[in-house]
Amino acid sequence: MRVLIVEDMRQMRELLTKMMHKTGQFESVDSAEDGESAWEKLTENAATGISYDIVLCDVNMDRLNGLELLKRCRGHADFQFLPFLMISGAADEANIASAMGEWGAHDFIVKPISYGALSTRVTGILKRSQSPEEVLFRHVEMLKREGATDEALALIDKAEMMSRISLAKWVNAKGECLMQAGEIDKAATEFEKATEISSIYLAAYKNFSAAHRQMGNIDKAIEVLERMETISPRDNERTFQLGQLLLQNGREEDGKQYLHKMLKRCTGTEKDVMLNKVAQTFLEGGLFEEAESVYMECLESSNPDPEVYNRLAVALRQQGKYEEAQTCYLKALKMFPNHAGLYHNLGILHLARKELNVARKHLEKALSIDPELVDTRIMLKKLEQMSQR
């Protein structure tokens, strides 16, 4: 058997390695200093047909933390069911809920760790991962993914429930099968039942919210997502979705609060991605001042991107800040002199200012760079009509 240890503290990593060798259960004990390094080991080994039997993973690490690594694994077919033992310096209920209740970690242990406790947990996880219940659950997941809903439901109905979180997992799976079969109202009932069985089983809350969105019950969907945030505000994509829904539902201040809170949690490349998504959300929602502020932050945190300049200038133009918008376009064009979209929008800006000749000049420049720009051709025709009046 093979084990992968993911821990950013060198001394702790070496201690865990010694403990795993001492158990005598593993022919190979590998280690990684953070989540990104662990992901490289997992994918490289999988490509050569080598797999791990268990991962021991610290929660708090600077470069891709343990929860993000776990989440990434659960979204990959090769690692969907890979057993994880999460390790943390504190018994943080939010982390436990996210790790075990949302992303399917098999256990959670708090530092300091004794050899006896760790050995017992690891042995228990390995034994449980091969238990009839776990094997059956993986089989149901495969059937569900293949669209064999009736067969999956039949297996679920026969499953023996051993604990509340286990029961919640099975009830949630039944809801997913019903949802896949198009019985959304029945699925919602099962998801709600799962949340009542286990208050930390976040996967059921997530599905419960999705079911209500499909049924058009946006207020209820928001209520469920807000409940998830109080249990474990750890998933930035989920918080982003909640902020979007609140904005769409007219709760502007609440939506902005969640989106800004989420951005404060983000780091590294994820922050660059989320800044763009939030800015675009504000722009599409007509919140031009908010969009301007976030786009300015985008430009400070990432490499120059012509689309960021483009959208920032649109946000400025929509507020009537024509001079600032023009400055933004011209600055971008110094870096990207052959970007047709920048010239097109600069033409629209001058059109808004009734500067028809300057607008025509920039629109024609855009069309010379990209003759396929249909919108630019339409705007030039409108300009001709305006000039003939």
N, C-alpha and C positions, 0 to 999 in steps of 0.2 A: 504494500500500500504506500501511497505518497501523500505528504502533507505540505501545505504552503503556509508559511508564517508571514504575516504582513504587519510590521511594527516599525515606527519611525525612530524609536529610541534604541540605540545600538545595544546597550547593556541588557535591556528587556528582550530584544530580539535574540541575543545570544543565550539568555536564560531559558526562553521558551524552546529554542532549538535543542538545548541540552535535555530539557524535560521530555521532549518528544522522542529523542533518541533513547532515553531511559525507559520509556514504555515498552520498547521492543516490538511495537506494532508496525513500524514503518521502515521500509527498506530505503526510502528516500525522504529527507527532510530539507525542503528548499525554503528560502526566505526572500523577502522584498522589503525595501525601506519605505515604501509608500504605495498608494493605490495604483498610480500609473505604472510603476515598475511591476507590481503584481499582475496588472492587466496584460502587460507585455509577456510575462512568463506564461500566463494562462493561455493566451492566444497562440503564442509560438509553440508551446507544447502540444496544444490541441491540433495544430496544423500537421504535426508529425505523429499523431495518434496516441500521444501521452496525455493522461488525465490525472487530476488529483482526486483523492477520496474525501478530503476535508480541507477547509481553509480556516486558520485562526487569524482573526483580523481586528486590529485596533480601530476604535471608532474615530478618534480625533487625530488627523494627520494633515499636514499643510498641503501636500500635492495629491489631490483626490482622496478625500477621507473615506473611512470604512463604509459608511452608509451609501455613498455614491458608488463605490466599487460594487457593493452588494446589489444596488439598483441596476447597475450596468450589466452585471452577470445575469440577473433575472430577466433581462430583455434579450439575452442571447441564447439561442437554442442549445448550444453546447454546455452552457453553465446554468440553465434554468433551474435545475434541481440540485446543484452542487451544495453540499452541507457547509454551513458557515457557523463558527462559534465566534461571536462578537466579544471584544474585550474593551473595557472602559475603566477610567480612573474613578468613576462615580456611578452610583445606581440612579442615573437620570431616567425618569419615567418616560420622558418624551423620546429619548434615544431607544429605549427598550420597545416602546410602542411602534416606532418607525422600523426598527430592525426586525422584530419578530412579528408584529401585527400587520405591517404593510408590505415588507419585502421578503418575508419568509426565512429569516435566519432561524437556525435550529436551536440555538441557546445563546445565553448572554452571561458573561462572568465579569466580576469587578475586581480590580487590582486592590491590594497585593494578592498574588495568586500562589497558592501552595501546590506542590507537585501532586499531592493526593487529590485535591479538588479538581485540578486540571485534567489529570488522568481519568478520573471518574466521568467528568463531563464529556471528554472526547470519546471514551468508550461507549457512553450512553448514546451520543449522537450517531456514531457508526452503526451501533446495534439498531437504533430507531430508524435510520435511513433505509435499512433492509427489512424493516418490519412489514407484515402483510398490509397494514393500513397505509404506510407510505408508498409501498409498491402499487397498491390499488389506486391511491390518489394520483400518482404519476401516470398510471394507465388512463384514468379518467381525463386528465389534462390532455393527453395525446389524442384521445377520442374526440374531445371537444374541439381541439385544434383542427382535426380532420373533418369536422362537421357531423360526426356520428352521435347526434344529440340523444336519441332514444336509448342507445346502448349505454351512453354515459349516465343518463338518468337512472337506468335500471341498476347500474353498479352502485350509484350513490345511495339509492333507497335501501340497499342491502348492507351498506357500510355500518360497522359498529363504532359508536361514538365514545371516546375514552376521556375526553376532557373538554372544557368549555372552549378553549381556543381551537381544539381539533374539531369540535362540533360546529363552531362558527365557520371554519374553513370549508367543511362539507356543505353546510347550508348555503354559503356564498357560491360554491361551485354549482350547486343546483340552480341558484338564481342566474348564474352566467349561462347555463344551458338553456333555461327558459327564455332569457333575453335573446340568445342566439336564435331560438326558435320563433322569435317575434312576439312572445307573450310577455310584454313589458310590464303590465300591471302585476301579473303573478310574480315576475322576477323581482319587482320592487318590494313585494311582501316578504320574499325570502331574504333579500338584502337587509331589510329592516330587522327581521328576526335575528339575523347573524349579528347585527350591531347590539341587539339586546342581550344576546348570549355572551358576547365578549366585548366589553367597552373599548378595548384597545385594538380590535381587529380592523385596522384602517382600510384594508382592501375592500371590505364590505361597505364601509361608508362611501368610498370612492365610487363603487358600482351603484350604490343607492342614489347618489347625486346624479350620476350619468343617466340612470333610468328616469328620474324626474325631469331631467332636461329633455329627454326624448319625448316625454309625455306633455311637455310644455309647461311644467310646474317649476318655473324658474326660481320663484321665491323659496320653495322647498329645497331645490338643488343648492341654492346659496346657503340656506340654513345648515345643511349637512356639511358643506365645505367649511363653513365657519366653525362648526363643531370640531372638525378634523384639525383645524388650526389651533384650537385650544388644547387639544390632546398632544399634538406633535407638529410644531411649525418648522418642519425640517425639509420639506420638499418644495423647491423653488418653482418648479413647473406647476404644481398644484396651487400655490399662492398666486402665481401669475394668472391662472385660469379663474380663480376666485375674483381677483381684481377686475379682470375683463368682464365677467358676468355682472358684477356690481355696477360697473360703468354703463353697460348695456341696459341694465334695469333701472337706471336713473339715480342710483345711489353714488353720486359722483365723488363726494368726499371720502366715503368708506373705501371705494375702489382705489382712489389715489393713495390712501393710507396703506393699504395692503401692498400695492405695487412698489411704493417707496421703501416699505419695510423689507420687502423681498430683495430689492436692489442692494440694501445695506448688508444683507447676508451673503451676497454673491462675491466671489473672488475669481481672479485669473481670467481664463478664456470664457468661463461661464458668464462672468459679469459683462464682458463685451457683447456676448450674444443676447443676454437679457436686456441690456441697455437699448439695443436696437429694437427688440420686440416691444418693450414698454413705450419707447418713443413713437414707434409706428402706431401702437394702440391709441396713444393720446392724439396723434395726428388724425387718424381715421375717425376718432370720436369728437373732433372739433375742439379739443383742448390744446389750442395752439401755443399758449404760454408754457404749459407743462411740457409739450413736445419740444419746444425750443430749448428749455432748460436741460432736458435729458439728452438731446442731440449734442448740445455743447459738451456735456460730460462724455459722450461717445467719442468726440474728437480729441478729448484730453487723454482717454484711456487706451486708444487703439491706433493702428497704422492708418494713414489717410485713406478714406474710402469716398469715392465720388458720390455714391448714393446717399451717404450721410450728409454731405454738404448740400446735395440736391434737396433732401427732405427738410433739412434745417432751413434752407432758404424758402421753401414752400410755407413752413410754419411762420416765418417772419413775414412773408408776403400776405398771408391770410390775416395777420394782425395789422396790416397797413404799414409795416416797417420796411418800406421800399428801399431806402438807402442801405439799411443793414443787409437786406436780401441781396441787393446788387453787389455789395462788397463780398458777401459769401460766395456768390457765383463766380465773380472775377478771381477770387483767391483760389477756388477750386480749378478754374480753367488754366491757371498758371501751372498747376500740377498735372492736370489732365486735359491738355489742349485739343484733343481729338474726341472728346466725349459729347456725342450728339445730344444726349438728354439734357446736359447742362445748358447747351446753346438753346434748345427748345424752351426750357423753362425760363431762361433769361429773356427770351422773346416774349413769353407770356407776361413776365413782369413788366416789360416796357409797354406792352399792350394795355395792361391795367393802368398804366400811368398816361395813356393816350399818346404815347410817343411812337406813332405808327411806323415811321421810316426806320427807326432804330430797331423796333420789333421785327420788321421785315428782314432786316440785315441779319439778325441772329437766327431767325427761323430758316432763312435760306442757307446759312452756314450749317445748321443742324442737318438739313436735307442733303447738302453736298457731302457730308460725312457719312450719312446713312440714308440712302434714297428710299428705303423701305418704311420710313416713318410716316404712317398714314395720318396720325393726328397733326403732324406738322404740315402736311399738304392741305388738310382741312382748314387749319388756322391761316395759312397763306391765302387760300381762296376767300375766306371771310375778310381778310385784310384788303384784298382787291375790291370786294364789294363795298367795304367801308370807305375806301378812297374814292370810289365813283359817285358817292352820294353828295 
